[in-house]
Amino acid sequence: MRILVSYSKIPASLGDYCVNALRRLGYEVFTHDYLGAAHTLGLPGHAINKVVLKERLPNSQILAMAKRLAPDVVLIMKGEVFEPRTIQTLKEHAKVANWCMDSPFHEKYSSQKVVKSIGLYDCFFTPVSDMKRRLQSFGFDNARFLPFACDPEMHKSVTLSKEEKFSLGSDVCFVGTYYPEREILLSGLEKFGLKIWGNEWQRCADENVKKCATLRAANGMVMTKVFNASRIAIGTHQEQSMGSPTMRVFEAPACGTFMLTDWRTDLPLFFSSGEMASYRTKRELLEKTEYYLTHEKERKAMARRAQRKAQKKHTYDIRMKQMIKELE
């Protein structure tokens, strides 16, 4: 089977994980960067909708590639630049699926082109079970739930040098972009040796929290090493995640790191309370951080169980098998 995957080629993106998994499964895979113009100009992906970058270019590119390569399946990872007529034309030649990692209705991370195209896809996958139900209530019977996972070639235990342990390690780490609500959540964790990795943390107003920020992004193998060098990884979710876990909930445990994340109603579908800890309030976050730092044997045992679970049941190889089955 020949599969064309169109996605935003940023370091260690969901699209990369899917491409790697599909190739491990034996499929012939071709790739297309639909935000290549934005990346060339050094712009974030969502800026494609806010500047003049000739959006007709990625539309014509993918149609030309589909005509030349004759894929059996075209997989688009959100694809906020694609016109509905582009999706309709692709369907004349192949099965066409979308895995929309963000809410299709998100004002910043999606576009009206995505919304208008939902019903055109053979399958429209979302990593949020509540979003699947919402879409189906709108009449989109093609909506499917496909959770995030881990890439076993990227998210794994690795051997670190002394220098890496020193520069990347901490008792508590957080990997993610700055948002004001995250600043509020993380305040107080500095007393536990918090280290923050991600963009835009220079905007932080709390000086104690700002001192914990490395002001560096942690992508790809750097993130893997950060998790390996840390005793506890903190997880938190944005509103668009609703009741489903985000990527970090699978990536950190796969690296062998103990995960302490905010409670999601879908969390028990993936990890038990004996594998991963959760919190519902900031007070509980602080209390559990202190508890698990001082109960090392229990923390390490939970982390080992979560790693085995992630690597056995929650990989992108498994998710891609599910996707292909839905498209058959």
C-alpha positions as CSV (number, residue, x, y, z in Angstrom):
1,M,0.0,0.0,0.0
2,R,1.2,3.5,-0.9
3,I,0.5,6.3,1.6
4,L,1.0,10.0,1.1
5,V,1.3,11.9,4.4
6,S,0.9,15.7,4.4
7,Y,1.9,17.4,7.6
8,S,3.8,20.3,9.1
9,K,7.5,19.2,9.2
10,I,8.6,20.7,12.5
11,P,11.1,18.9,14.8
12,A,9.6,15.6,16.1
13,S,6.0,16.3,15.1
14,L,3.1,13.9,15.2
15,G,3.4,13.6,11.5
16,D,7.0,12.3,11.9
17,Y,5.8,9.7,14.4
18,C,3.1,8.5,12.0
19,V,5.5,8.3,9.0
20,N,8.0,6.3,11.1
21,A,5.2,3.9,12.2
22,L,3.8,3.4,8.8
23,R,7.2,2.6,7.4
24,R,7.9,0.1,10.2
25,L,4.6,-1.5,9.3
26,G,5.9,-2.0,5.8
27,Y,4.0,0.6,3.8
28,E,5.5,2.7,1.1
29,V,5.3,6.3,2.5
30,F,5.7,9.7,0.8
31,T,5.7,13.0,2.6
32,H,4.6,16.5,1.9
33,D,5.2,19.6,4.1
34,Y,2.1,21.8,3.6
35,L,3.6,24.6,5.7
36,G,7.0,24.6,4.1
37,A,6.6,28.3,3.1
38,A,5.9,29.3,6.7
39,H,8.9,27.3,7.9
40,T,11.2,28.9,5.2
41,L,10.3,32.3,6.6
42,G,10.8,31.2,10.2
43,L,7.1,31.6,11.0
44,P,5.2,29.3,13.4
45,G,2.8,27.0,11.6
46,H,-0.4,28.8,12.6
47,A,0.9,32.0,11.0
48,I,0.2,30.6,7.6
49,N,-3.4,31.9,8.0
50,K,-2.3,35.4,9.0
51,V,0.1,36.3,6.3
52,V,0.1,36.2,2.5
53,L,1.9,33.0,1.6
54,K,0.0,32.0,-1.5
55,E,-2.0,29.2,0.1
56,R,-2.7,27.9,-3.4
57,L,0.8,26.5,-3.5
58,P,0.3,23.6,-1.0
59,N,-3.0,22.8,-2.5
60,S,-1.5,22.4,-6.0
61,Q,1.5,20.6,-4.6
62,I,-0.5,17.9,-2.9
63,L,-2.7,17.4,-5.9
64,A,0.3,17.1,-8.2
65,M,2.0,14.6,-5.8
66,A,-1.2,12.5,-5.6
67,K,-1.5,12.4,-9.4
68,R,2.2,11.4,-9.8
69,L,2.5,8.9,-6.9
70,A,-1.0,7.4,-7.1
71,P,-1.3,6.6,-3.4
72,D,-3.9,4.3,-2.0
73,V,-4.3,6.6,1.1
74,V,-3.7,10.3,1.7
75,L,-3.3,11.1,5.3
76,I,-3.5,14.8,6.2
77,M,-2.4,16.0,9.7
78,K,-4.9,18.8,10.3
79,G,-4.1,20.6,7.0
80,E,-5.4,24.1,7.8
81,V,-4.4,25.4,4.4
82,F,-6.3,22.9,2.3
83,E,-9.4,24.0,0.5
84,P,-12.5,21.7,0.5
85,R,-12.2,21.3,-3.2
86,T,-8.7,19.9,-2.8
87,I,-10.0,17.2,-0.5
88,Q,-12.8,16.4,-3.0
89,T,-10.3,16.1,-5.8
90,L,-8.0,13.8,-3.8
91,K,-10.9,11.5,-3.0
92,E,-11.3,10.8,-6.7
93,H,-8.0,8.9,-6.6
94,A,-7.5,7.6,-3.0
95,K,-9.0,7.2,0.5
96,V,-8.4,10.5,2.3
97,A,-8.2,10.8,6.1
98,N,-7.4,13.6,8.5
99,W,-5.9,13.3,11.9
100,C,-6.6,16.6,13.5
101,M,-4.4,16.9,16.6
102,D,-6.0,20.2,17.7
103,S,-9.6,21.1,17.9
104,P,-10.8,21.8,14.3
105,F,-12.7,24.8,15.7
106,H,-9.6,26.3,17.4
107,E,-9.3,30.0,16.3
108,K,-5.5,30.0,16.4
109,Y,-4.4,26.4,15.6
110,S,-7.0,25.5,13.0
111,S,-9.0,27.3,10.2
112,Q,-12.4,27.4,8.6
113,K,-11.0,25.3,5.8
114,V,-10.6,22.4,8.2
115,V,-14.2,22.9,9.5
116,K,-15.7,23.1,6.0
117,S,-13.8,19.9,5.0
118,I,-14.7,17.6,8.0
119,G,-17.5,15.8,6.2
120,L,-15.5,15.3,3.0
121,Y,-13.0,12.9,4.5
122,D,-13.4,9.2,4.5
123,C,-12.4,9.3,8.2
124,F,-11.8,12.4,10.4
125,F,-9.7,11.3,13.4
126,T,-9.4,13.2,16.6
127,P,-7.3,12.4,19.7
128,V,-10.2,13.7,21.9
129,S,-13.1,11.3,22.6
130,D,-15.4,14.2,23.6
131,M,-14.6,15.9,20.2
132,K,-15.6,12.7,18.4
133,R,-18.9,12.7,20.2
134,R,-19.4,16.4,19.5
135,L,-18.7,15.9,15.8
136,Q,-21.0,13.0,15.5
137,S,-23.7,15.0,17.2
138,F,-23.3,17.5,14.4
139,G,-23.9,14.7,11.9
140,F,-20.3,13.8,11.0
141,D,-20.6,10.1,11.0
142,N,-17.0,9.8,9.7
143,A,-15.6,11.1,13.1
144,R,-13.3,8.6,14.8
145,F,-11.4,8.6,18.1
146,L,-7.6,8.0,17.7
147,P,-5.6,8.7,20.8
148,F,-2.0,10.0,21.0
149,A,0.8,7.5,21.7
150,C,4.6,7.2,21.8
151,D,7.2,6.5,19.2
152,P,9.3,3.6,20.5
153,E,12.3,4.8,18.4
154,M,12.2,8.3,20.0
155,H,10.5,7.9,23.4
156,K,12.7,5.4,25.3
157,S,15.3,5.0,28.0
158,V,18.7,6.3,26.9
159,T,22.1,6.5,28.5
160,L,23.1,10.0,29.5
161,S,26.6,11.5,30.0
162,K,27.5,13.2,33.2
163,E,27.3,16.5,31.4
164,E,23.8,15.7,30.1
165,K,22.5,14.7,33.5
166,F,23.8,18.0,34.9
167,S,22.5,20.3,32.1
168,L,19.2,18.5,31.4
169,G,18.3,17.0,34.7
170,S,16.1,18.1,37.5
171,D,13.9,16.7,40.2
172,V,10.8,18.1,38.5
173,C,10.5,19.1,34.8
174,F,7.8,20.6,32.7
175,V,8.0,20.6,28.9
176,G,5.6,23.0,27.1
177,T,5.0,26.4,25.7
178,Y,4.2,29.3,28.1
179,Y,0.6,30.1,28.9
180,P,-0.5,32.3,31.9
181,E,-2.5,29.4,33.4
182,R,0.6,27.2,33.3
183,E,2.6,29.9,35.1
184,I,0.0,29.9,37.9
185,L,-0.1,26.2,38.0
186,L,3.7,25.7,38.3
187,S,4.3,28.5,40.9
188,G,5.3,26.8,44.1
189,L,7.1,23.9,42.4
190,E,10.3,25.9,42.3
191,K,11.0,24.6,45.9
192,F,11.2,21.1,44.4
193,G,13.8,21.9,41.8
194,L,11.6,22.7,38.9
195,K,13.1,23.1,35.5
196,I,10.9,24.4,32.6
197,W,11.5,23.7,28.9
198,G,9.6,25.5,26.2
199,N,9.0,28.6,24.2
200,E,7.9,32.1,25.4
201,W,8.6,31.6,29.1
202,Q,10.3,35.0,29.1
203,R,6.7,36.4,29.3
204,C,6.4,34.9,32.8
205,A,5.6,37.5,35.4
206,D,6.4,35.4,38.5
207,E,10.2,35.8,39.0
208,N,10.4,32.6,41.0
209,V,8.9,30.6,38.1
210,K,10.9,32.5,35.5
211,K,14.1,31.5,37.2
212,C,13.1,27.9,36.5
213,A,12.8,28.4,32.8
214,T,15.6,27.3,30.6
215,L,14.2,29.5,27.8
216,R,14.9,26.6,25.5
217,A,12.6,24.3,23.6
218,A,13.0,20.5,24.2
219,N,12.1,18.7,21.0
220,G,12.9,15.3,19.6
221,M,15.8,13.5,21.3
222,V,16.4,16.5,23.6
223,M,13.0,16.0,25.1
224,T,13.7,12.3,25.5
225,K,17.0,13.1,27.4
226,V,15.2,15.7,29.5
227,F,12.7,13.1,30.6
228,N,15.4,10.5,31.2
229,A,17.3,13.0,33.4
230,S,14.2,14.0,35.5
231,R,12.6,12.3,38.4
232,I,9.1,13.7,37.9
233,A,7.5,15.1,34.7
234,I,4.5,17.4,35.2
235,G,1.6,17.2,32.8
236,T,-1.2,19.7,32.2
237,H,-3.9,20.0,29.5
238,Q,-5.4,22.9,27.6
239,E,-9.1,23.3,27.3
240,Q,-9.2,21.8,23.8
241,S,-8.0,18.4,25.2
242,M,-11.3,18.1,27.1
243,G,-11.3,14.7,28.8
244,S,-8.5,13.0,26.8
245,P,-4.7,12.9,27.6
246,T,-2.2,14.8,25.5
247,M,1.0,13.6,23.9
248,R,3.2,14.1,27.0
249,V,1.1,11.5,28.9
250,F,2.4,8.8,26.6
251,E,5.9,10.2,25.8
252,A,7.2,10.8,29.3
253,P,6.3,7.3,30.6
254,A,7.7,5.7,27.5
255,C,11.0,7.3,28.4
256,G,10.8,5.7,31.9
257,T,9.9,8.9,33.6
258,F,7.3,9.2,36.4
259,M,4.4,11.2,35.2
260,L,2.2,13.4,37.4
261,T,-0.6,14.8,35.3
262,D,-3.9,16.6,35.8
263,W,-6.9,14.3,35.9
264,R,-8.6,13.5,32.6
265,T,-11.7,11.3,32.5
266,D,-10.1,9.2,29.8
267,L,-6.9,8.6,31.7
268,P,-8.0,5.2,33.1
269,L,-8.4,4.0,29.5
270,F,-4.7,4.1,29.1
271,F,-3.0,4.0,32.6
272,S,-4.0,2.8,36.0
273,S,-3.5,4.6,39.3
274,G,-0.7,2.1,39.9
275,E,1.1,3.3,36.8
276,M,0.6,7.0,36.7
277,A,-0.4,9.6,39.3
278,S,-2.8,12.5,38.8
279,Y,-4.0,15.6,40.5
280,R,-7.2,17.6,40.4
281,T,-6.1,20.8,42.2
282,K,-2.9,22.8,42.6
283,R,-2.7,21.9,46.2
284,E,-2.9,18.2,45.3
285,L,-0.2,18.8,42.7
286,L,2.2,20.2,45.3
287,E,1.4,17.5,47.8
288,K,1.9,14.7,45.4
289,T,5.1,16.1,44.0
290,E,6.5,16.2,47.5
291,Y,5.2,12.7,48.3
292,Y,6.6,11.0,45.2
293,L,10.0,12.7,45.5
294,T,10.3,11.3,49.0
295,H,8.9,7.8,48.1
296,E,11.5,6.8,45.5
297,K,10.8,3.1,45.5
298,E,7.1,3.6,44.9
299,R,7.7,6.2,42.2
300,K,10.2,4.1,40.3
301,A,8.0,1.0,40.4
302,M,5.0,3.0,39.0
303,A,7.3,4.5,36.3
304,R,8.5,1.0,35.2
305,R,4.9,-0.2,35.0
306,A,3.8,2.8,32.9
307,Q,6.8,2.4,30.6
308,R,5.9,-1.2,29.9
309,K,2.3,-0.2,29.3
310,A,3.2,2.6,26.9
311,Q,5.7,0.5,24.9
312,K,3.4,-2.5,24.6
313,K,-0.1,-0.9,24.1
314,H,0.3,2.8,23.2
315,T,2.6,3.1,20.2
316,Y,2.0,4.9,16.9
317,D,2.4,1.5,15.2
318,I,-0.7,0.4,17.0
319,R,-2.5,3.7,16.2
320,M,-1.6,3.5,12.5
321,K,-2.9,-0.1,12.4
322,Q,-6.2,1.1,13.8
323,M,-6.3,4.0,11.3
324,I,-5.7,1.7,8.3
325,K,-8.4,-0.7,9.5
326,E,-10.9,2.1,9.8
327,L,-10.2,3.1,6.2
328,E,-10.6,-0.4,4.8
